């Protein structure tokens, strides 16, 4: 199924953060914007000057882009998601280059399935910036520049 960037982004927002409310969905969308706009490290190379689709489709980044996980079918993937108006609204907002101040320059997020967020994103390339709903958001450290 061929999806344009807007459609793919709206589906990703719903899949990754649909249960996190408006602020949580904007925060996740902001991470994509921040990755597309960062000037150093891995995401700068992947985005090649701001390509949102390249960031969204970067292998290994979003479980929602995988049709199978660990050899098992993943029913919660973007191809099975039907976005609603709110998801398109947030995708359009993000594609225009907007970001939520609640996540600053965060380029990583994840759900720790815990009441607390670890201080660092796994290899100390990100440091905790904020928690919104069930997701922890991480700003890049100087170590990220070398990725």
RABELMO-V264271 format. One record per run of one state. SS is the DSSP state (H for helix, E for strand, - for the rest). FROM is the first residue (numbers start at 1). TO is the last residue. Records with the same first field share a line. If there is no record, write none. Layout:
# RABELMO-V264271
SS=FROM-TO + FROM-TO
This chain:
# RABELMO-V264271
-=1-4 + 18-20 + 38-40 + 48-51 + 57-62 + 66-67 + 70-71 + 74-77 + 81-84 + 96-100 + 104-105 + 112-119 + 122-125 + 133-134 + 141-141 + 147-147
H=5-17 + 21-37 + 41-47 + 52-56 + 63-65 + 78-80 + 85-95 + 101-103 + 142-146
E=68-69 + 72-73 + 106-111 + 120-121 + 126-132 + 135-140
